[in-house]
Amino acid sequence: MFERVLISTDFADGLHRLAHFVSSLGLAGIKQIVFLHVVPVWEKGAIPKVDTENIEAAQTRLAAAVGENNSDVEVKIEVQSGKAVEKILKVAQSYQSELIILGSQSRSLFTEKLVGSTMSDLSHQTKIPLLVLRPQLISAYTSEELTLRCQHLFRSLLLPYNNTQSANYLVKQVKDLAEKQHGQFLQNCQLSWVIDNCGRQERPPKILPQEAQATLSQIKADLEGVNLQVKTEVREGNPVNQILETAFMADISAIAVSSETIGKLQEWLVSSFAAEILRQSWYPVLFFPFPES
């Protein structure tokens, strides 16, 4: 599904643990992994300096974690100095990475506006899909559990759908990945349409449940044409809450989302559904950046 992957870790996110599971990630179809750690420029004093001591320490730490790689997966280690987002984009381009994996703490929109986040900045500066993992999730897994998680990183995706441009783009990206994959790394999808009934009750609904189900049935048939097993459901309620509740009960590897507004002015005024899933979900979130028009 994704063969060239960049894993960006600040060590606090726990993603450097994945260096012990290279062979398991290979079973998910990955053929090249680049582990990247960005060391901030040392700004004590009048002139900023490269923090060579921390760079060497990070290189040693990652090399020890990777150890002797006996798998068929090519592993590279990059430790660079500078701004995290800038370096992630540069290294991803250099290695032609098809996916960026990074950790992100759960936070509110208000907090994100105040302090920013690498995930938020990357989401509107790259065309490369992002897989966002919670540090608490990675740290809680035993080695046995993490071995299985790495093997089935993309096996089953939950696709929120509501017939918008971003939802249709999301379905297209998943279909394309399934069609091109060399193996059955992506096997299952669950399409979930949440009819938002949280507004005024006297308003007529924009779409009836049976109409939504009919549309999902057509998409299901299309995805089944690329050898995916597909389930569908229609719910009513708050979209974010209902999708997270679906994730609790469904046997999924990640929630997949896309967004037309992340990084744009309207996102700062009213947070989008995808942005809230990225901020709130404890499940891995696979984010597909929406192309610029």
N, C-alpha and C positions, 0 to 999 in steps of 0.2 A: 504493500500500500504506500508507505513512505520508506524510501530506501536510504536517503541521505539525511541524517538528523543532527541538529545542533542542540546540545544540552547545556544551557547556561545556568551556572550555579554560583551563589554567593556563600556557600557552605552553611549558612543559617537556614536555607530552605531544604536541606537534606538531600538534594538531587545528586550530590557527589556519591551517595550510596549506590546509584545506578551503575557506577563503574564496576561494581562487583557482579553485575548481572548482564554483562555484555552478551554472553552466549544465549541467554534467555531473550534478550531484545532481538537477537538474530532470528529467533524462531517467530518473531512478529514481522519478519520480512525486512528488517533493517540491515543494510550492508555496510554503511559507514556511519560512525558516531564521532562527533567532535565535542569534546568536553571543554567548555570555555569558562574561565573565571576572570572577571575584570577587577583590577585593583585601582581604587581611586588615586588620583594624583595627590601626593603629599603636599598640603598647602600650608604647613607650619613655616613661618618665616615669610620674607618679602617675595621670594621667587618660588613658584610651585616646582616640585621635583618628582621624578619617578621614584616610587617606593620599591627599590630593588630588593630590599630584605623581604617584604611581604610577597613580592613576585616569586622569588626563589622558594619561599615556604609553600606557596600555593602549588607551584610546579611539582615540588617534592610530594606534597599531599595527594595530588591527583595521580601522579605516577605510581605511588604506593597503592592507591585504591584500585587502579587498573591492573597492576601487577603484570604477570606474564599472560598475554592474551593468546589463548590456544584455540579461539574460535575463528570462523571465516569472516568475521566482522572486522573491517578496518577501523582502528581507533586512533584518533589524533587528540593531542592536548594543546590547548592554546591558553596562555595566561598573558593578558595585556593590561596596559595602564591607560586610564582615561575615563570617559563617561560610558556607563553601561550600555545604554541604548545605541549609541553611536558605534561602539565596538561590536555589539551583537549583530547589527546590520552589516557591518563590514566583513566580519568573519563568515556570516551566513552566505554572503555574496561570493566570497573567496572560494568556499567549498561547495557552492551551488546546492546549499541545503534545501530540502523540500519541506522540512518541518522544524520549528523551533520549540523546544520544551523548556519551560521555565516554571519556577515556583512563585506563588503570589498569596499573600495573606488576605483573608476576608476583610473587607473594609467598606465603609459607607461612601456615598458620592461626596458628601461634605468633606470627609477626611481626605479623599482622593484629590479634591480640588485644592486643599491646603498643602499637602505634602507631595502629591503626584504619585505615580507608580510606574515601574518599568513595563508592566503588562499593559497599562493604559496607553503609554506613549508608543509602545511597539504596535499596538492594535491598529493604529491609523498611520503608521509610517512604513509598513511592510506589506507586500503582497503574499508573503509566505504564511501558510497556516500556523497557528500557535496552539500548542497543547499546554494548558495551564493546570498545574497540580498544586494542591495544598500541602505545605510543609508538614502539617499535623498528620496528614494521611500517609505520607512517605515514612515519617518517623515511627508511626504506630505499627506498620507491617513487620512481621517477623521475616526472616530470610526466606522461609518456605513460601509465605504469602506473596512476598515481593517477586519471587521467581515466577509464580503463576501470573501475577499481574503484568509483568513485563512480557511474558509469552503471549498474552491476550490483550495487548494494549489497545487494539482497535477492533476487537472481534465483534462487539455489539454496540451500536450507536442509537441514542435517543434523539430523534429529529423533531423539534417543535415546528409546527407548520400552521400558517394562517393565510396562505395565498398572496402574500406580499412579494415584492421583488426580491427582497433578501431571503425569504423562505424558499422561493423557487430557485434562486441562485445556490442556496445550500443543498437542495436536493440534487441539482445538476452536478455540483462538486463531488458529492458522495457517489453518485452514479458513475461519474468519470473515473473515480478512484477504483471502484469495484470492477469496472470494465477493464482497466489497465493492469490490475494487480496480478502478479505471478504467484498464484497460490490462493488459498482461502483464508487470508488474514482478517478481512472484513467479511463477516458471515451474516449478521442479523441487523435489522433496523426496526425501530418502533417509531411510527409516525403518530404524533399527538397534536391534535388541534384543540386548543382551549378557547372556547367562545367567552369573551370577556363580558360578564354580566354585572360588573362591579359599579357601573354607572347608574343613571336614573332608570328605575324599573319600568316607568311608563313608556320609555322609548321602545320602538319596535326593534327587534334584534337585527343586526346587519346580515346575519346568515343563520339559517335554521340548522339544527344538528344533523338532520337527514341530508341536507345539501352538503354540509361539510364532510359527512361520511362518504357521500358519492364521489366527491373530489379526491378524498384520500384513497378510495378504491382504485381510481384511475392511476394515481401515482404508485400505489402498491404494485399494480400490474406492470408498470414501466420498470420499477426497480427489480422485480422478480425476473425480468428479462435479462438481467446481468447477474443472475444466480445468487441473489440475496433472498434470505428469508425475511418476510416483512409482516409486522403486526400493525394494526391501526386502532386508534381510539379517539373519541370525541368527548371532551369534558367541558364543564362550565365553571366559571369562577375567575379568580385572579390568575393571569397567565403564569407569572413567576412562581407563585405558591403551588399551582397545580402541576407544573412541570417538575418542580423539585419533589413533590409528593409522588409523581409517577416514577421518578428516578429511584425513590426509596423502595418501591415494590418491584420494579422491572429489573431483569437481569442484564444490566448494561455495563459497558466499559467506560463510556464517556457520554456527555451531552454535547451535541454538535450545534453550533449557532453561527449566524452571520448578522451583519448590521449595516444599514446604509448611513447611520448617523454618528457612529463612534468617531470622536476626533473633530466633529463639526460643532458649530455654534449651538444648534438645537440640543445636542447632547448635554451641554452645560445648563440648559434651561429645563429640559425634561429628560431624565435618564431613559434610555431605551431598554427594551426587554432583554436584548442580548447582553448589554452592559451590566444589568442587574444579575443575570445568571452568572456572568464572569465574577461579579463581586461576592455573590452569596453562596454559590454552589460548593458543597464539600466534595462533590464528585468531580473527576477530571472534566475539563471543558475543552473541546476542540473548536477553535474559532477560525472561521474562514473570512479573511478581510474582503469586504465588498469592493469591486473594482471601481475606480473613479470614472465618472461619466464623461 
